[in-house]
């Protein structure tokens, strides 16, 4: 491709609203442009990278036995109402009405559509298993779109769905898809980890996220420092190793704590450690209120609360709701004397607190010398794991890393098939709900994740598998006949040898061309300069900065060798 014939609008300055490297560089190097908040156009270079990632995805999906189809982005509200998610998915689902007043949604995901297709077309166990996928634009009305392609309102996703007559069949396909995802991200050159995850609004269980390690990641990975264990921090279980001290239990005492609301304030005021305090938080779990207790230095994990109660929605109660239910302000909440209408659950660490401190459900007062016998609670793991905790697999201790989620695989079970009547006749002629799996990859997000991991101070450093072009040929001065003609000759020779080549045939200064080349980040640069008359060109490796002078007769073999490294 001739650079003068395509659209690569590079920028010298960093855009003011671009906070992270990938966002900055994809804009500066002319790979994309913003149309609205969270909505982007892929320019020619960006489209080529996107196509490379899509091709890798397609190859590995085909290898795993998944078959491509394409479903509509515009989805009937009735399908979402059948599954129950029309009411529970939240404001991220973009909803609209047509001219006849019928309700629709722009597809954030396609469980409902694919389930409706299979229930109409598959009636017998003999047609199962089936594994289908698509690559398509998705829409989610993010409250705060940010970080460019990493959190947008319109994005490109690969979503696959498998249908089975047995759990064993689902397990087998899940393992195949897990392996396919690992190969996809390996081929993209990414440094990633597969971690145990929560299924969120998708439903189901037994899920894994594929996380690209990055300091700007919005997810925290908890991993063992000595084993392969890794989980999203919200899903990592905490090993119950707490031991209660042999301290004699003292008499419960109510004390005045004026204007002391946080654990830090109360602990300092009473001259005790935060580990001796009980943090009490009121949650609304679906349509009931639950008081959750954790140790003062711990944080409540609302995902564990949600999973424990098998709830659809778990939200922290508002100050107004807390006042109405417990008759006190948030900073004075405690478990003693709570109404029977409020269920009390506590983290295992609370059980080990001796003569602790908690709120007295009265403004300006707390209890001291609080022990397990002073209130009724059910004990379970309800807190976030912390760095330094024992690894759940018993090997090593937990460390944290930040990650960008680029893929997610789920075992959905019968969550959607039962709700939507997707059944088949088994060997005995009985109706059974189809067992489902779901497998998603953020394709456009993967492009951003690659850009986030592969860059330097001068620009992008694309891995060979996803680079928009492999070779950048730059005649330094196109007004010089020898340089221009040799540049054209090498360009065509490389094309004839099936290399993907970008020829900078612009009438620009050498400094502009080299700066743009570094910014664009193609793996190999061929500079046709002053030694063109001698048949000598400079070949430079973008990633390492390695530079060598090469005879034009050896250029093809040299480029082939450099790209193979």
Secondary structure, 3 states (H helix, E strand, C coil): CEHHHCCCCCCCCCCCCCCCHHHHHHHHCCCEEEEECCEEEECHHHHHHHHHHHHHHHHHHHHCCCEECCCCCEEEHHHHHHHCHHHHCCCCCEEEECCCCCEEEECCCCHHHHHHHHHHHCCEHHHCCEEEEEEEEEECCCCCCECHHHECCEEEEEEEEEEECCHHHHHHHHHHHHHHHHHHHHHCCCCEEEEEECCHHHCCEEEEEEEEECCCCCEEEEEECCCCCEEECCCCCCCCCCCCCCCCCCCCEEEECCCCCCHHHHHHHHCCCHHHEEEEEEEEECCEEEEEEEECCCCECHHHHHHHHCCCCEEECCHHHHHHHHCCCHHHCCCCCCCCCCEEEEEHHHHCCCCEEEECCCCCEEEEEECHHHCCCEEECCECCCCCCECCCCCCEEEEEEEEEEEEEEEEECHHHHHHCCEEECCCCCEEECEEEEEEEEHHHHHHHHHHHCEECCEECCCCCCCCCCEEEEECCCCCHHHHHHHHHHHHHHHHCCCCEEEECCCCCHHHHHHHHHHHCCCEEEEECCCHHHCEEEEEECCCCCEEEEEHHHHHHHHHHHHHC
